[in-house]
Amino acid sequence: MQLSCFRPMDLNMIRRNLETGTIRTTSEFQRDVLLMCHNIMMFYKRDSSYYSMAKEMMTESATIIENAMDSWKSAGTVSPAIPKMRSRKSQRHPASTN
């Protein structure tokens, strides 16, 4: 039996989506993190370390993001937009010419 993933997601894709501005809100970020974890849990067996790590990451990231969103709501603010990230290439310093 071959499993197929209809919406692949990994950390590199999440980073790329942050850098390009494809992910603009906290909810979109949470959606992609949870999708990545869900895909891992669907692919690997329950007794594998990958499954366990994905389940733990799903639970912890959901809790962290939801707590942040609750804090923003109780402070009377909306979920702030996620600023567009600079790519890692643009963060590198030019090589010295010594």
Biotite code that builds the C-alpha atoms (Angstrom):
import biotite.structure as struc

atoms = struc.array([
    struc.Atom([0.000, 0.000, 0.000], chain_id="A", res_id=1, res_name="MET", atom_name="CA", element="C"),
    struc.Atom([1.417, 3.365, -0.984], chain_id="A", res_id=2, res_name="GLN", atom_name="CA", element="C"),
    struc.Atom([0.405, 6.450, 0.929], chain_id="A", res_id=3, res_name="LEU", atom_name="CA", element="C"),
    struc.Atom([0.246, 9.764, -0.818], chain_id="A", res_id=4, res_name="SER", atom_name="CA", element="C"),
    struc.Atom([0.314, 13.151, 0.790], chain_id="A", res_id=5, res_name="CYS", atom_name="CA", element="C"),
    struc.Atom([-2.136, 15.548, -0.834], chain_id="A", res_id=6, res_name="PHE", atom_name="CA", element="C"),
    struc.Atom([-0.618, 18.633, 0.783], chain_id="A", res_id=7, res_name="ARG", atom_name="CA", element="C"),
    struc.Atom([3.041, 18.116, 1.651], chain_id="A", res_id=8, res_name="PRO", atom_name="CA", element="C"),
    struc.Atom([4.537, 20.393, 4.285], chain_id="A", res_id=9, res_name="MET", atom_name="CA", element="C"),
    struc.Atom([7.912, 20.499, 6.018], chain_id="A", res_id=10, res_name="ASP", atom_name="CA", element="C"),
    struc.Atom([9.942, 23.022, 8.003], chain_id="A", res_id=11, res_name="LEU", atom_name="CA", element="C"),
    struc.Atom([11.800, 24.258, 4.915], chain_id="A", res_id=12, res_name="ASN", atom_name="CA", element="C"),
    struc.Atom([8.509, 24.942, 3.154], chain_id="A", res_id=13, res_name="MET", atom_name="CA", element="C"),
    struc.Atom([7.173, 26.772, 6.216], chain_id="A", res_id=14, res_name="ILE", atom_name="CA", element="C"),
    struc.Atom([10.330, 28.911, 6.332], chain_id="A", res_id=15, res_name="ARG", atom_name="CA", element="C"),
    struc.Atom([10.084, 29.619, 2.604], chain_id="A", res_id=16, res_name="ARG", atom_name="CA", element="C"),
    struc.Atom([6.414, 30.598, 3.003], chain_id="A", res_id=17, res_name="ASN", atom_name="CA", element="C"),
    struc.Atom([7.349, 32.965, 5.832], chain_id="A", res_id=18, res_name="LEU", atom_name="CA", element="C"),
    struc.Atom([10.168, 34.490, 3.773], chain_id="A", res_id=19, res_name="GLU", atom_name="CA", element="C"),
    struc.Atom([7.954, 35.053, 0.733], chain_id="A", res_id=20, res_name="THR", atom_name="CA", element="C"),
    struc.Atom([4.989, 36.353, 2.714], chain_id="A", res_id=21, res_name="GLY", atom_name="CA", element="C"),
    struc.Atom([2.753, 33.421, 1.759], chain_id="A", res_id=22, res_name="THR", atom_name="CA", element="C"),
    struc.Atom([2.109, 32.909, 5.471], chain_id="A", res_id=23, res_name="ILE", atom_name="CA", element="C"),
    struc.Atom([0.724, 36.220, 6.713], chain_id="A", res_id=24, res_name="ARG", atom_name="CA", element="C"),
    struc.Atom([-1.110, 35.391, 9.926], chain_id="A", res_id=25, res_name="THR", atom_name="CA", element="C"),
    struc.Atom([-0.594, 33.370, 13.054], chain_id="A", res_id=26, res_name="THR", atom_name="CA", element="C"),
    struc.Atom([-3.489, 31.136, 12.037], chain_id="A", res_id=27, res_name="SER", atom_name="CA", element="C"),
    struc.Atom([-1.833, 30.365, 8.709], chain_id="A", res_id=28, res_name="GLU", atom_name="CA", element="C"),
    struc.Atom([1.417, 29.549, 10.506], chain_id="A", res_id=29, res_name="PHE", atom_name="CA", element="C"),
    struc.Atom([-0.420, 27.280, 12.945], chain_id="A", res_id=30, res_name="GLN", atom_name="CA", element="C"),
    struc.Atom([-2.256, 25.569, 10.072], chain_id="A", res_id=31, res_name="ARG", atom_name="CA", element="C"),
    struc.Atom([1.009, 24.700, 8.320], chain_id="A", res_id=32, res_name="ASP", atom_name="CA", element="C"),
    struc.Atom([2.775, 23.485, 11.473], chain_id="A", res_id=33, res_name="VAL", atom_name="CA", element="C"),
    struc.Atom([-0.177, 21.256, 12.360], chain_id="A", res_id=34, res_name="LEU", atom_name="CA", element="C"),
    struc.Atom([-0.419, 20.008, 8.764], chain_id="A", res_id=35, res_name="LEU", atom_name="CA", element="C"),
    struc.Atom([3.253, 19.037, 8.823], chain_id="A", res_id=36, res_name="MET", atom_name="CA", element="C"),
    struc.Atom([2.797, 17.131, 12.085], chain_id="A", res_id=37, res_name="CYS", atom_name="CA", element="C"),
    struc.Atom([-0.382, 15.470, 10.840], chain_id="A", res_id=38, res_name="HIS", atom_name="CA", element="C"),
    struc.Atom([1.342, 14.318, 7.647], chain_id="A", res_id=39, res_name="ASN", atom_name="CA", element="C"),
    struc.Atom([4.160, 12.741, 9.667], chain_id="A", res_id=40, res_name="ILE", atom_name="CA", element="C"),
    struc.Atom([1.695, 10.980, 11.949], chain_id="A", res_id=41, res_name="MET", atom_name="CA", element="C"),
    struc.Atom([-0.218, 9.621, 8.954], chain_id="A", res_id=42, res_name="MET", atom_name="CA", element="C"),
    struc.Atom([2.939, 8.313, 7.306], chain_id="A", res_id=43, res_name="PHE", atom_name="CA", element="C"),
    struc.Atom([4.776, 6.699, 10.239], chain_id="A", res_id=44, res_name="TYR", atom_name="CA", element="C"),
    struc.Atom([3.579, 3.949, 12.565], chain_id="A", res_id=45, res_name="LYS", atom_name="CA", element="C"),
    struc.Atom([2.411, 4.867, 16.057], chain_id="A", res_id=46, res_name="ARG", atom_name="CA", element="C"),
    struc.Atom([5.370, 3.122, 17.669], chain_id="A", res_id=47, res_name="ASP", atom_name="CA", element="C"),
    struc.Atom([7.987, 5.073, 15.687], chain_id="A", res_id=48, res_name="SER", atom_name="CA", element="C"),
    struc.Atom([10.001, 7.923, 17.156], chain_id="A", res_id=49, res_name="SER", atom_name="CA", element="C"),
    struc.Atom([8.927, 10.150, 14.227], chain_id="A", res_id=50, res_name="TYR", atom_name="CA", element="C"),
    struc.Atom([5.275, 9.684, 15.145], chain_id="A", res_id=51, res_name="TYR", atom_name="CA", element="C"),
    struc.Atom([5.972, 10.420, 18.814], chain_id="A", res_id=52, res_name="SER", atom_name="CA", element="C"),
    struc.Atom([7.998, 13.549, 18.040], chain_id="A", res_id=53, res_name="MET", atom_name="CA", element="C"),
    struc.Atom([5.357, 14.834, 15.603], chain_id="A", res_id=54, res_name="ALA", atom_name="CA", element="C"),
    struc.Atom([2.587, 14.255, 18.142], chain_id="A", res_id=55, res_name="LYS", atom_name="CA", element="C"),
    struc.Atom([4.570, 16.070, 20.833], chain_id="A", res_id=56, res_name="GLU", atom_name="CA", element="C"),
    struc.Atom([5.390, 18.961, 18.489], chain_id="A", res_id=57, res_name="MET", atom_name="CA", element="C"),
    struc.Atom([1.733, 19.201, 17.426], chain_id="A", res_id=58, res_name="MET", atom_name="CA", element="C"),
    struc.Atom([0.543, 19.393, 21.024], chain_id="A", res_id=59, res_name="THR", atom_name="CA", element="C"),
    struc.Atom([3.211, 21.838, 22.195], chain_id="A", res_id=60, res_name="GLU", atom_name="CA", element="C"),
    struc.Atom([3.006, 24.160, 19.181], chain_id="A", res_id=61, res_name="SER", atom_name="CA", element="C"),
    struc.Atom([-0.800, 24.254, 19.330], chain_id="A", res_id=62, res_name="ALA", atom_name="CA", element="C"),
    struc.Atom([-0.651, 25.152, 23.024], chain_id="A", res_id=63, res_name="THR", atom_name="CA", element="C"),
    struc.Atom([1.980, 27.868, 22.524], chain_id="A", res_id=64, res_name="ILE", atom_name="CA", element="C"),
    struc.Atom([0.201, 29.464, 19.563], chain_id="A", res_id=65, res_name="ILE", atom_name="CA", element="C"),
    struc.Atom([-3.255, 29.286, 21.170], chain_id="A", res_id=66, res_name="GLU", atom_name="CA", element="C"),
    struc.Atom([-1.928, 30.809, 24.412], chain_id="A", res_id=67, res_name="ASN", atom_name="CA", element="C"),
    struc.Atom([-0.381, 33.658, 22.432], chain_id="A", res_id=68, res_name="ALA", atom_name="CA", element="C"),
    struc.Atom([-3.617, 34.233, 20.545], chain_id="A", res_id=69, res_name="MET", atom_name="CA", element="C"),
    struc.Atom([-5.595, 34.214, 23.827], chain_id="A", res_id=70, res_name="ASP", atom_name="CA", element="C"),
    struc.Atom([-3.168, 36.774, 25.284], chain_id="A", res_id=71, res_name="SER", atom_name="CA", element="C"),
    struc.Atom([-3.664, 39.038, 22.289], chain_id="A", res_id=72, res_name="TRP", atom_name="CA", element="C"),
    struc.Atom([-7.440, 38.734, 22.590], chain_id="A", res_id=73, res_name="LYS", atom_name="CA", element="C"),
    struc.Atom([-7.446, 39.475, 26.337], chain_id="A", res_id=74, res_name="SER", atom_name="CA", element="C"),
    struc.Atom([-5.186, 42.485, 25.703], chain_id="A", res_id=75, res_name="ALA", atom_name="CA", element="C"),
    struc.Atom([-7.718, 43.753, 23.188], chain_id="A", res_id=76, res_name="GLY", atom_name="CA", element="C"),
    struc.Atom([-5.482, 43.277, 20.188], chain_id="A", res_id=77, res_name="THR", atom_name="CA", element="C"),
    struc.Atom([-5.896, 41.052, 17.200], chain_id="A", res_id=78, res_name="VAL", atom_name="CA", element="C"),
    struc.Atom([-3.409, 38.428, 16.146], chain_id="A", res_id=79, res_name="SER", atom_name="CA", element="C"),
    struc.Atom([-0.550, 40.445, 14.687], chain_id="A", res_id=80, res_name="PRO", atom_name="CA", element="C"),
    struc.Atom([0.452, 39.770, 11.130], chain_id="A", res_id=81, res_name="ALA", atom_name="CA", element="C"),
    struc.Atom([3.650, 37.842, 10.788], chain_id="A", res_id=82, res_name="ILE", atom_name="CA", element="C"),
    struc.Atom([6.327, 40.100, 9.302], chain_id="A", res_id=83, res_name="PRO", atom_name="CA", element="C"),
    struc.Atom([7.928, 38.900, 6.119], chain_id="A", res_id=84, res_name="LYS", atom_name="CA", element="C"),
    struc.Atom([11.210, 37.219, 6.963], chain_id="A", res_id=85, res_name="MET", atom_name="CA", element="C"),
    struc.Atom([14.427, 37.904, 5.163], chain_id="A", res_id=86, res_name="ARG", atom_name="CA", element="C"),
    struc.Atom([15.892, 34.869, 3.531], chain_id="A", res_id=87, res_name="SER", atom_name="CA", element="C"),
    struc.Atom([18.943, 33.355, 5.135], chain_id="A", res_id=88, res_name="ARG", atom_name="CA", element="C"),
    struc.Atom([20.972, 34.344, 2.080], chain_id="A", res_id=89, res_name="LYS", atom_name="CA", element="C"),
    struc.Atom([20.181, 38.023, 2.614], chain_id="A", res_id=90, res_name="SER", atom_name="CA", element="C"),
    struc.Atom([21.234, 37.725, 6.267], chain_id="A", res_id=91, res_name="GLN", atom_name="CA", element="C"),
    struc.Atom([24.731, 36.551, 5.390], chain_id="A", res_id=92, res_name="ARG", atom_name="CA", element="C"),
    struc.Atom([27.541, 39.033, 5.561], chain_id="A", res_id=93, res_name="HIS", atom_name="CA", element="C"),
    struc.Atom([29.702, 39.570, 2.519], chain_id="A", res_id=94, res_name="PRO", atom_name="CA", element="C"),
    struc.Atom([33.019, 37.763, 2.627], chain_id="A", res_id=95, res_name="ALA", atom_name="CA", element="C"),
    struc.Atom([35.970, 39.790, 3.809], chain_id="A", res_id=96, res_name="SER", atom_name="CA", element="C"),
    struc.Atom([38.390, 40.876, 1.121], chain_id="A", res_id=97, res_name="THR", atom_name="CA", element="C"),
    struc.Atom([41.456, 40.928, 3.347], chain_id="A", res_id=98, res_name="ASN", atom_name="CA", element="C"),
])
